[in-house]
Amino acid sequence: MGRKLAAVTVGFIIAWYAGAMVNFFPFSIAGDLTVNAIAYTGLLVCVTAVLCAGWVVEELRRAEKPKKGGDGRDERHMGEDVPGGEERAE
C-alpha cells in the first residue's frame, strides 16, 4: 500500500512539473498563468481520484476473495449461526 501511495504522489508531482515545463499546454489558451495552473491541477486531481478509486476497488475485491485454508466451513454449514439460516442454506 505504501509503495502505491508513494508512486501516486511522485507521479502527480512529475506530471505537474512536466505540465509547467510546457506552460500547462492544454490550458494555455486562457493566457493567464494562474488560470492555466489551476485548470491543469484540477485535471491532475481528477485523474488521481480515478486512479485511487480503481485502487480501492482492487483492494475491496482482493478482500472478498476466500483465503487459502478458510475456516473449515463449507456450504452445508452456511447459515447455521444465523436465526432462520438453516432454511436459506438449503
ROBA-731624 format. One record per atom (N, C-alpha, C, O): atom name; residue in three letters; residue number from 0; x, y negated, z. Coordinates in Angstrom, 3 decimals, decimal comma. Last residue first. Example, Ala and Ser with C-alpha at 12.3 -4.5 7.8 and 13.67 -1.06 7.14 Angstrom:
BEGIN
REC  at   aa    i        c1        c2        c3
REC   N  Ser    1    12,850     2,250     7,080
REC  CA  Ser    1    13,670     1,060     7,140
REC   C  Ser    1    12,900    -0,030     7,870
REC   O  Ser    1    13,409    -1,138     8,039
REC   N  Ala    0    13,190     5,690     7,800
REC  CA  Ala    0    12,300     4,500     7,800
REC   C  Ala    0    13,200     3,300     7,800
REC   O  Ala    0    14,236     3,319     8,465
//
This chain:
BEGIN
REC  at   aa    i        c1        c2        c3
REC   N  Glu   89   -30,431    24,277     2,362
REC  CA  Glu   89   -30,800    25,450     1,556
REC   C  Glu   89   -31,311    25,069     0,246
REC   O  Glu   89   -31,666    25,934    -0,554
REC   N  Ala   88   -30,065    21,918     3,669
REC  CA  Ala   88   -28,881    22,615     3,198
REC   C  Ala   88   -29,227    23,766     2,273
REC   O  Ala   88   -28,389    24,187     1,475
REC   N  Arg   87   -32,531    21,115     4,605
REC  CA  Arg   87   -31,942    20,408     3,473
REC   C  Arg   87   -30,771    21,149     2,887
REC   O  Arg   87   -30,505    21,016     1,692
REC   N  Glu   86   -32,915    22,764     6,788
REC  CA  Glu   86   -33,827    22,865     5,650
REC   C  Glu   86   -33,218    22,217     4,416
REC   O  Glu   86   -33,376    22,722     3,305
REC   N  Glu   85   -30,883    21,945     8,496
REC  CA  Glu   85   -30,915    23,335     8,046
REC   C  Glu   85   -31,790    23,482     6,812
REC   O  Glu   85   -31,456    24,232     5,895
REC   N  Gly   84   -31,327    19,356     9,304
REC  CA  Gly   84   -30,347    19,594     8,252
REC   C  Gly   84   -30,352    21,002     7,710
REC   O  Gly   84   -29,885    21,246     6,598
REC   N  Gly   83   -32,841    18,721    11,435
REC  CA  Gly   83   -33,533    18,925    10,173
REC   C  Gly   83   -32,606    19,243     9,032
REC   O  Gly   83   -33,054    19,386     7,895
REC   N  Pro   82   -30,158    16,980    12,868
REC  CA  Pro   82   -31,538    17,475    13,055
REC   C  Pro   82   -32,265    17,549    11,709
REC   O  Pro   82   -32,302    16,580    10,950
REC   N  Val   81   -26,992    18,226    12,068
REC  CA  Val   81   -27,925    17,130    11,876
REC   C  Val   81   -29,329    17,659    12,071
REC   O  Val   81   -29,675    18,692    11,498
REC   N  Asp   80   -25,381    20,393    12,086
REC  CA  Asp   80   -25,225    19,485    13,209
REC   C  Asp   80   -26,152    18,275    13,099
REC   O  Asp   80   -26,105    17,387    13,950
REC   N  Glu   79   -25,906    21,667     9,713
REC  CA  Glu   79   -26,319    22,303    10,958
REC   C  Glu   79   -26,230    21,367    12,151
REC   O  Glu   79   -26,951    21,550    13,132
REC   N  Gly   78   -24,991    20,576     7,331
REC  CA  Gly   78   -26,236    20,073     7,882
REC   C  Gly   78   -26,663    20,714     9,184
REC   O  Gly   78   -27,703    20,338     9,725
REC   N  Met   77   -23,329    23,384     6,082
REC  CA  Met   77   -23,601    21,953     5,939
REC   C  Met   77   -24,951    21,617     6,556
REC   O  Met   77   -25,939    22,311     6,318
REC   N  His   76   -22,725    26,013     6,050
REC  CA  His   76   -22,779    25,364     7,349
REC   C  His   76   -23,101    23,880     7,264
REC   O  His   76   -23,139    23,197     8,287
REC   N  Arg   75   -22,620    26,779     3,412
REC  CA  Arg   75   -23,572    27,455     4,285
REC   C  Arg   75   -23,733    26,737     5,615
REC   O  Arg   75   -24,784    26,845     6,246
REC   N  Glu   74   -20,519    25,349     2,283
REC  CA  Glu   74   -21,879    24,913     2,014
REC   C  Glu   74   -22,903    25,553     2,949
REC   O  Glu   74   -23,934    24,951     3,249
REC   N  Asp   73   -18,083    25,304     4,991
REC  CA  Asp   73   -18,479    25,466     3,604
REC   C  Asp   73   -19,944    25,083     3,460
REC   O  Asp   73   -20,548    24,557     4,395
REC   N  Arg   72   -15,311    24,321     7,015
REC  CA  Arg   72   -16,755    24,391     6,783
REC   C  Arg   72   -17,014    24,601     5,295
REC   O  Arg   72   -16,253    24,131     4,449
REC   N  Gly   71   -12,665    23,854     7,629
REC  CA  Gly   71   -13,170    25,206     7,765
REC   C  Gly   71   -14,659    25,339     7,520
REC   O  Gly   71   -15,224    26,397     7,798
REC   N  Asp   70   -11,892    21,346     7,037
REC  CA  Asp   70   -12,103    21,632     8,458
REC   C  Asp   70   -12,763    22,994     8,642
REC   O  Asp   70   -13,353    23,263     9,689
REC   N  Gly   69    -9,254    21,341     4,579
REC  CA  Gly   69   -10,561    20,956     5,103
REC   C  Gly   69   -10,673    21,217     6,583
REC   O  Gly   69    -9,671    21,297     7,294
REC   N  Gly   68    -7,234    22,227     2,835
REC  CA  Gly   68    -7,439    22,892     4,110
REC   C  Gly   68    -8,799    22,585     4,698
REC   O  Gly   68    -9,441    23,472     5,261
REC   N  Lys   67    -6,844    19,026     1,420
REC  CA  Lys   67    -6,498    20,439     1,410
REC   C  Lys   67    -6,705    21,017     2,800
REC   O  Lys   67    -6,395    20,382     3,808
REC   N  Lys   66    -9,735    16,875     1,459
REC  CA  Lys   66    -8,324    17,146     1,726
REC   C  Lys   66    -8,083    18,645     1,711
REC   O  Lys   66    -8,994    19,436     1,957
REC   N  Pro   65   -11,902    15,635    -1,034
REC  CA  Pro   65   -11,651    16,530     0,106
REC   C  Pro   65   -10,168    16,820     0,239
REC   O  Pro   65    -9,453    16,986    -0,750
REC   N  Lys   64   -12,097    12,166    -1,757
REC  CA  Lys   64   -11,682    13,497    -2,176
REC   C  Lys   64   -11,457    14,373    -0,948
REC   O  Lys   64   -10,896    13,924     0,052
REC   N  Glu   63   -12,488     9,658    -0,656
REC  CA  Glu   63   -13,640    10,550    -0,757
REC   C  Glu   63   -13,247    11,974    -1,121
REC   O  Glu   63   -13,992    12,907    -0,822
REC   N  Ala   62   -10,079     8,330    -0,879
REC  CA  Ala   62   -10,529     8,674     0,465
REC   C  Ala   62   -11,698     9,660     0,428
REC   O  Ala   62   -11,887    10,421     1,377
REC   N  Arg   61    -9,975     7,846    -3,604
REC  CA  Arg   61    -8,984     8,749    -3,019
REC   C  Arg   61    -9,431     9,204    -1,629
REC   O  Arg   61    -9,183    10,347    -1,245
REC   N  Arg   60   -11,996     5,991    -3,827
REC  CA  Arg   60   -12,144     7,299    -4,475
REC   C  Arg   60   -11,166     8,305    -3,905
REC   O  Arg   60   -11,494     9,480    -3,742
REC   N  Leu   59   -10,791     3,895    -2,399
REC  CA  Leu   59   -12,047     4,480    -1,918
REC   C  Leu   59   -12,274     5,852    -2,544
REC   O  Leu   59   -12,702     6,780    -1,857
REC   N  Glu   58    -8,569     3,341    -4,030
REC  CA  Glu   58    -8,360     3,810    -2,654
REC   C  Glu   58    -9,618     4,450    -2,082
REC   O  Glu   58    -9,531     5,441    -1,357
REC   N  Glu   57    -9,895     2,462    -6,351
REC  CA  Glu   57    -8,995     3,619    -6,397
REC   C  Glu   57    -8,780     4,197    -4,999
REC   O  Glu   57    -8,808     5,415    -4,818
REC   N  Val   56   -11,163     0,187    -5,357
REC  CA  Val   56   -11,962     1,306    -5,857
REC   C  Val   56   -11,121     2,574    -5,913
REC   O  Val   56   -11,600     3,650    -5,554
REC   N  Val   55    -8,890    -1,371    -4,782
REC  CA  Val   55    -9,799    -0,966    -3,699
REC   C  Val   55   -10,642     0,230    -4,132
REC   O  Val   55   -10,816     1,178    -3,367
REC   N  Trp   54    -7,868    -1,736    -7,371
REC  CA  Trp   54    -7,049    -1,069    -6,361
REC   C  Trp   54    -7,929    -0,565    -5,214
REC   O  Trp   54    -7,733     0,549    -4,728
REC   N  Gly   53    -9,884    -3,221    -8,515
REC  CA  Gly   53    -9,565    -1,896    -9,037
REC   C  Gly   53    -8,752    -1,079    -8,062
REC   O  Gly   53    -8,934     0,133    -7,947
REC   N  Ala   52    -9,578    -5,498    -6,961
REC  CA  Ala   52   -10,840    -4,753    -6,894
REC   C  Ala   52   -10,631    -3,336    -7,436
REC   O  Ala   52   -11,147    -2,369    -6,874
REC   N  Cys   51    -7,047    -6,338    -7,788
REC  CA  Cys   51    -7,229    -5,892    -6,402
REC   C  Cys   51    -8,528    -5,113    -6,229
REC   O  Cys   51    -8,582    -4,170    -5,440
REC   N  Leu   50    -7,615    -7,051   -10,461
REC  CA  Leu   50    -6,624    -6,017   -10,154
REC   C  Leu   50    -6,810    -5,465    -8,748
REC   O  Leu   50    -6,738    -4,254    -8,541
REC   N  Val   49    -9,494    -9,101   -10,015
REC  CA  Val   49    -9,869    -7,897   -10,769
REC   C  Val   49    -8,901    -6,760   -10,473
REC   O  Val   49    -9,326    -5,625   -10,257
REC   N  Ala   48    -7,902   -10,949    -8,647
REC  CA  Ala   48    -9,090   -10,390    -7,997
REC   C  Ala   48    -9,542    -9,111    -8,703
REC   O  Ala   48    -9,930    -8,145    -8,047
REC   N  Thr   47    -6,021   -11,576   -10,646
REC  CA  Thr   47    -5,579   -10,913    -9,413
REC   C  Thr   47    -6,754   -10,279    -8,681
REC   O  Thr   47    -6,619    -9,178    -8,146
REC   N  Val   46    -7,685   -12,902   -12,443
REC  CA  Val   46    -7,005   -11,673   -12,857
REC   C  Val   46    -6,542   -10,885   -11,635
REC   O  Val   46    -6,661    -9,660   -11,602
REC   N  Cys   45    -8,416   -15,106   -10,830
REC  CA  Cys   45    -9,429   -14,179   -11,342
REC   C  Cys   45    -8,809   -12,850   -11,752
REC   O  Cys   45    -9,350   -11,789   -11,442
REC   N  Val   44    -5,913   -16,299   -10,444
REC  CA  Val   44    -6,659   -15,809    -9,277
REC   C  Val   44    -7,727   -14,813    -9,720
REC   O  Val   44    -7,927   -13,789    -9,067
REC   N  Leu   43    -5,288   -17,039   -13,074
REC  CA  Leu   43    -4,472   -16,033   -12,390
REC   C  Leu   43    -5,175   -15,463   -11,166
REC   O  Leu   43    -5,049   -14,273   -10,879
REC   N  Leu   42    -7,282   -18,993   -13,478
REC  CA  Leu   42    -7,235   -17,798   -14,316
REC   C  Leu   42    -6,435   -16,692   -13,638
REC   O  Leu   42    -6,857   -15,535   -13,629
REC   N  Gly   41    -6,482   -20,860   -11,558
REC  CA  Gly   41    -7,791   -20,219   -11,461
REC   C  Gly   41    -7,861   -18,947   -12,286
REC   O  Gly   41    -8,427   -17,944   -11,851
REC   N  Thr   40    -4,033   -21,621   -12,652
REC  CA  Thr   40    -4,051   -20,925   -11,371
REC   C  Thr   40    -5,388   -20,226   -11,156
REC   O  Thr   40    -5,425   -19,115   -10,626
REC   N  Tyr   39    -4,978   -22,933   -14,914
REC  CA  Tyr   39    -4,144   -21,748   -15,075
REC   C  Tyr   39    -4,121   -20,928   -13,781
REC   O  Tyr   39    -4,180   -19,699   -13,813
REC   N  Ala   38    -6,336   -25,081   -13,696
REC  CA  Ala   38    -7,057   -24,136   -14,551
REC   C  Ala   38    -6,271   -22,836   -14,709
REC   O  Ala   38    -6,851   -21,752   -14,643
REC   N  Ile   37    -4,208   -26,348   -12,362
REC  CA  Ile   37    -5,348   -25,831   -11,599
REC   C  Ile   37    -6,116   -24,802   -12,420
REC   O  Ile   37    -6,507   -23,760   -11,894
REC   N  Ala   36    -2,537   -27,049   -14,505
REC  CA  Ala   36    -2,043   -26,161   -13,452
REC   C  Ala   36    -3,187   -25,552   -12,663
REC   O  Ala   36    -3,147   -24,368   -12,327
REC   N  Asn   35    -4,218   -28,810   -15,952
REC  CA  Asn   35    -3,681   -27,602   -16,573
REC   C  Asn   35    -3,254   -26,587   -15,512
REC   O  Asn   35    -3,575   -25,403   -15,614
REC   N  Val   34    -4,578   -30,848   -14,084
REC  CA  Val   34    -5,735   -30,072   -14,541
REC   C  Val   34    -5,274   -28,761   -15,169
REC   O  Val   34    -5,881   -27,716   -14,938
REC   N  Thr   33    -1,915   -31,747   -13,942
REC  CA  Thr   33    -2,601   -31,245   -12,751
REC   C  Thr   33    -3,792   -30,384   -13,137
REC   O  Thr   33    -3,990   -29,307   -12,574
REC   N  Leu   32    -1,349   -32,653   -16,538
REC  CA  Leu   32    -0,624   -31,507   -16,000
REC   C  Leu   32    -1,318   -30,909   -14,779
REC   O  Leu   32    -1,310   -29,692   -14,600
REC   N  Asp   31    -3,619   -33,437   -18,996
REC  CA  Asp   31    -3,219   -33,767   -17,627
REC   C  Asp   31    -2,581   -32,525   -17,002
REC   O  Asp   31    -3,207   -31,467   -16,944
REC   N  Gly   30    -4,335   -32,261   -21,419
REC  CA  Gly   30    -3,357   -33,334   -21,409
REC   C  Gly   30    -2,863   -33,710   -20,029
REC   O  Gly   30    -1,770   -34,262   -19,908
REC   N  Ala   29    -6,056   -30,228   -22,276
REC  CA  Ala   29    -6,578   -31,304   -21,423
REC   C  Ala   29    -5,613   -32,486   -21,352
REC   O  Ala   29    -6,064   -33,625   -21,233
REC   N  Ile   28    -4,560   -28,330   -23,578
REC  CA  Ile   28    -5,383   -29,233   -24,389
REC   C  Ile   28    -5,838   -30,436   -23,568
REC   O  Ile   28    -5,988   -31,535   -24,102
REC   N  Ser   27    -3,332   -26,444   -22,061
REC  CA  Ser   27    -2,588   -27,679   -22,300
REC   C  Ser   27    -3,368   -28,682   -23,149
REC   O  Ser   27    -2,873   -29,778   -23,410
REC   N  Phe   26    -4,246   -23,940   -21,480
REC  CA  Phe   26    -4,995   -25,063   -20,920
REC   C  Phe   26    -4,325   -26,407   -21,191
REC   O  Phe   26    -4,717   -27,414   -20,601
REC   N  Pro   25    -2,523   -22,078   -22,511
REC  CA  Pro   25    -3,919   -22,057   -22,972
REC   C  Pro   25    -4,707   -23,285   -22,523
REC   O  Pro   25    -5,724   -23,626   -23,126
REC   N  Phe   24     0,111   -23,054   -21,285
REC  CA  Phe   24    -0,284   -23,103   -22,689
REC   C  Phe   24    -1,789   -23,058   -22,980
REC   O  Phe   24    -2,286   -23,956   -23,660
REC   N  Phe   23     1,617   -24,396   -19,216
REC  CA  Phe   23     0,294   -23,813   -18,991
REC   C  Phe   23    -0,484   -23,738   -20,305
REC   O  Phe   23    -1,582   -24,280   -20,427
REC   N  Asn   22     4,172   -24,929   -20,238
REC  CA  Asn   22     3,239   -26,035   -19,998
REC   C  Asn   22     1,800   -25,549   -19,868
REC   O  Asn   22     0,872   -26,202   -20,347
REC   N  Val   21     5,802   -22,781   -20,122
REC  CA  Val   21     5,185   -23,072   -21,424
REC   C  Val   21     4,091   -24,128   -21,286
REC   O  Val   21     3,190   -24,209   -22,121
REC   N  Met   20     6,525   -22,742   -17,451
REC  CA  Met   20     7,576   -22,897   -18,450
REC   C  Met   20     7,018   -23,251   -19,832
REC   O  Met   20     7,675   -23,934   -20,617
REC   N  Ala   19     4,141   -22,206   -16,174
REC  CA  Ala   19     4,715   -23,548   -16,030
REC   C  Ala   19     5,801   -23,797   -17,073
REC   O  Ala   19     5,981   -24,927   -17,527
REC   N  Gly   18     3,879   -19,511   -16,840
REC  CA  Gly   18     2,898   -20,478   -17,332
REC   C  Gly   18     3,426   -21,899   -17,250
REC   O  Gly   18     3,190   -22,707   -18,148
REC   N  Ala   17     6,017   -18,489   -15,359
REC  CA  Ala   17     6,037   -18,377   -16,827
REC   C  Ala   17     5,049   -19,353   -17,450
REC   O  Ala   17     5,347   -19,960   -18,478
REC   N  Tyr   16     5,045   -19,025   -12,793
REC  CA  Tyr   16     6,282   -19,673   -13,251
REC   C  Tyr   16     6,374   -19,637   -14,777
REC   O  Tyr   16     6,759   -20,621   -15,409
REC   N  Trp   15     2,828   -17,332   -12,775
REC  CA  Trp   15     2,637   -18,775   -12,603
REC   C  Trp   15     3,869   -19,538   -13,091
REC   O  Trp   15     3,741   -20,582   -13,732
REC   N  Ala   14     4,047   -14,850   -13,102
REC  CA  Ala   14     3,104   -15,320   -14,117
REC   C  Ala   14     2,878   -16,825   -13,997
REC   O  Ala   14     2,750   -17,516   -15,008
REC   N  Ile   13     5,558   -14,757   -10,719
REC  CA  Ile   13     6,236   -14,737   -12,020
REC   C  Ile   13     5,314   -15,261   -13,113
REC   O  Ile   13     5,749   -16,037   -13,964
REC   N  Ile   12     3,466   -14,776    -8,833
REC  CA  Ile   12     4,466   -15,857    -8,834
REC   C  Ile   12     5,192   -15,919   -10,177
REC   O  Ile   12     5,417   -17,003   -10,714
REC   N  Phe   11     2,148   -12,388    -9,508
REC  CA  Phe   11     1,433   -13,665    -9,535
REC   C  Phe   11     2,427   -14,822    -9,639
REC   O  Phe   11     2,243   -15,737   -10,442
REC   N  Gly   10     4,180   -10,492    -9,045
REC  CA  Gly   10     3,622   -10,664   -10,385
REC   C  Gly   10     2,890   -11,982   -10,537
REC   O  Gly   10     2,994   -12,633   -11,577
REC   N  Val    9     4,460   -10,741    -6,275
REC  CA  Val    9     5,579   -11,101    -7,146
REC   C  Val    9     5,088   -11,331    -8,574
REC   O  Val    9     5,533   -12,266    -9,239
REC   N  Thr    8     1,880    -9,801    -5,511
REC  CA  Thr    8     2,376   -11,117    -5,118
REC   C  Thr    8     3,503   -11,591    -6,035
REC   O  Thr    8     3,485   -12,726    -6,511
REC   N  Val    7     1,821    -7,220    -6,605
REC  CA  Val    7     0,799    -8,208    -6,994
REC   C  Val    7     1,289    -9,616    -6,670
REC   O  Val    7     1,124   -10,527    -7,481
REC   N  Ala    6     3,997    -6,060    -5,256
REC  CA  Ala    6     4,007    -6,155    -6,719
REC   C  Ala    6     2,997    -7,188    -7,211
REC   O  Ala    6     3,287    -7,947    -8,135
REC   N  Ala    5     3,136    -6,144    -2,603
REC  CA  Ala    5     4,320    -6,908    -2,996
REC   C  Ala    5     4,369    -7,091    -4,508
REC   O  Ala    5     4,742    -8,160    -4,991
REC   N  Leu    4     0,993    -4,373    -2,839
REC  CA  Leu    4     0,753    -5,751    -2,410
REC   C  Leu    4     1,928    -6,642    -2,801
REC   O  Leu    4     1,734    -7,761    -3,275
REC   N  Lys    3     2,332    -2,019    -3,518
REC  CA  Lys    3     1,382    -2,618    -4,460
REC   C  Lys    3     1,111    -4,075    -4,112
REC   O  Lys    3     1,012    -4,919    -5,003
REC   N  Arg    2     3,827    -1,626    -1,159
REC  CA  Arg    2     4,520    -1,780    -2,436
REC   C  Arg    2     3,596    -2,430    -3,471
REC   O  Arg    2     4,033    -3,301    -4,223
REC   N  Gly    1     1,901    -1,252     0,781
REC  CA  Gly    1     2,774    -2,413     0,857
REC   C  Gly    1     3,489    -2,698    -0,450
REC   O  Gly    1     3,728    -3,852    -0,808
REC   N  Met    0     0,827     1,186     0,000
REC  CA  Met    0     0,000     0,000     0,000
REC   C  Met    0     0,872    -1,250     0,000
REC   O  Met    0     0,587    -2,205    -0,723
//
